[in-house]
Amino acid sequence: MTTTNKHYLAGFYAVRKDIQGMGFEAARDKFNMDNPQGYDNSFSSMDAYQYAKGGIEALVKSIPSKEIV
């Protein structure tokens, strides 16, 4: 993580907490419900955008790896 934006960090740690509490799939689904794609991709503010951006990074860093046999 290379940013110190407080909204970005808040989003990152909120999604990390969701992942730890409910698992990756449920946290991903919750994030997608809160940030639907294709319907209205605009954010109410730059702070909201940074929060979502932090959440995305938390999800990406937590993608379960599939073991190749």
C-alpha positions in Angstrom: 0.0 0.0 0.0 1.6 3.3 -1.1 -0.9 5.9 0.0 -1.6 7.7 3.2 -5.0 9.2 2.2 -7.2 8.7 5.3 -10.3 7.7 3.3 -8.3 5.2 1.3 -6.9 3.7 4.5 -10.3 3.6 6.1 -11.8 1.7 3.1 -8.9 -0.7 3.1 -9.1 -1.5 6.8 -12.9 -1.7 6.7 -12.9 -4.3 3.9 -10.0 -6.2 5.6 -12.2 -6.4 8.8 -15.1 -7.6 6.6 -12.9 -10.3 5.1 -11.7 -11.5 8.5 -15.2 -11.5 9.9 -17.3 -13.0 7.1 -14.8 -14.4 4.6 -13.6 -13.3 1.2 -16.7 -14.1 -0.9 -19.2 -12.4 1.4 -17.0 -9.4 1.8 -16.6 -9.2 -2.0 -20.3 -9.5 -2.5 -21.0 -6.8 0.2 -18.5 -4.5 -1.5 -20.1 -5.1 -4.9 -23.6 -4.3 -3.5 -22.3 -1.1 -1.9 -20.5 -0.1 -5.2 -22.5 -1.5 -8.1 -20.9 -1.4 -11.5 -22.7 -0.4 -14.7 -25.5 1.3 -12.9 -24.0 4.6 -11.7 -20.2 4.6 -11.7 -20.0 8.1 -10.2 -19.0 8.7 -6.6 -20.5 11.4 -4.4 -17.1 12.8 -3.6 -13.4 12.2 -4.0 -13.4 10.9 -0.4 -16.0 8.2 -1.4 -13.8 7.3 -4.4 -10.7 7.0 -2.2 -12.6 4.8 0.3 -13.8 2.5 -2.5 -10.3 2.4 -4.0 -8.9 1.3 -0.6 -11.6 -1.4 -0.4 -10.7 -2.7 -3.8 -7.0 -3.0 -2.9 -8.0 -5.0 0.3 -10.0 -7.4 -1.8 -7.3 -7.8 -4.5 -4.6 -8.5 -1.8 -6.9 -11.1 -0.3 -7.9 -13.0 -3.4 -7.7 -16.7 -2.4 -5.0 -18.4 -4.4 -5.9 -21.6 -6.2 -3.3 -24.3 -5.9 -2.4 -25.8 -9.3 -2.0 -29.5 -9.2 
